[in-house]
């Protein structure tokens, strides 16, 4: 087992590869941060479901992809803040993703929020990724 330096980038890459390969599901090692991100993507309608699987030695997250009109529900993903270059923004500087057509994932003191939720709650934080 290799050590991951950026587990969020690994999660986004697995998600992107699943959609490109037209697979229905994939698994990723469990972490609270990944679980929060995936549940937010489910709530926003980008993935079908997320389940925690405790059957193996280590827990995993089983993610079911969502397809709309024979295409993936996610058109694109981009990691913004990364271990070598963190990106933080205040509540007034949160950028819109594709003019509001996508979502930004922010890590805030209130947990993982979308850009719209962070603006509404007037909190800033680290921009983890953009999804559209």
N, C-alpha and C positions, 0 to 999 in steps of 0.2 A: 504494500500500500504506500503510495507516495504522499508526501506532505503538500497540501495546497497552500499557496501564498495568498490567493484571492478566491475564496469560496463563492463569492457572489458572481464573479466573472465565470466560474465553472458552472454555476447554476444557469446563468443566462445562455452560455454556450450549449449546454445540454438541451435547454428549451428550444433554442434556434435550430439545432441539429435534428431534434424530434420533428419539428414542423417541416423542415426541408426534406427529410426522409419519409414524410407522410405516415409516421408511426402514430399509434393511438395513445401510448403511455411511455413513461420513463421513470427511473428511480434515481434518487440523489441521497447521499448521507444526510441524516437528520441534524439540524441545528435550529435553535429558536429563531434566529434571524432569517434563515431560509424559509422556515415555516410561516413566519409573519409576511414575508414578501409574497410567497405563493398564495396565501389566503387573501391577501390584498388583490392579487391578479385574478383570483377566482371571483371575488366580490365585484370587480370591475368588468368581468365577463370575458377575460382573455384566455382563461383555461376552464375546463369542465369541472374537475374536482381534484382534491388533495386529500390523501389518506396517510396516516402514520402507520408503518408496519413494524411491529416489534418481534417478528418471528425469528429473525436471524440473531447473530452475535451482537450486532449494533443496529439500533433503529434506523429506518430509512423513510423517506417521503416518497410516496407513489403518486405521480402526477398524471392525470388524464388530459390529453390535448383536446382543444376545441377547434372544430373546423366549421366555417360558415360559407355557404354557397360554393362548395368544393375547393375552398381556399382556407389558409390558416387564419385564425382569429387575430394573430399577431403578424403585422407586416414587417416590423423591425424592432430591434433591441439595441441599445447602446449603453455601455458602462461609462459613467461620467467620472465619478470619484474613484480613484484606485489607490492601492497601498503606496505607490511612489509619488502620487500627486492628489492630495485630498482637495475636494471642492466644497466649500461651505458658503451658504448664502443666508442673508437675513430675510425676514418675512416679506420685506418690500422688494427684494431683488429676485424672487423666485421666477425663473423663466417659464414661459408657456411652451409646451411641446407641440410643434406643428400648428400653431395658432389655436390650441385647445383641442385638437383632434386626437392627441395622445395623452399619456400621463407621465409625470415625473415621480419617481420613488424617492422619498426623503426620509432620512433617519433623524428623528427629532427627539426632544426630551419626552414627548408623549408617545413615542414608539414610531413604527414605520407608517408614514402617511403619504397620500398622493399630494401632488403640488396644489391642487384645488383645496383639499382639506387643510393643508398647512397654511395657505393664504387665509382661509376662513377662520382658522383658530389663531391667526397672527403669530405663528412660530416659524423660525428658520431652522436650518440644520444642514446636514451633509447630503448632497444630491448623489444618490447611489446610481440611478440609471434612468433612461428614458425608454418608454414603450409606446409603440404606435401601431 
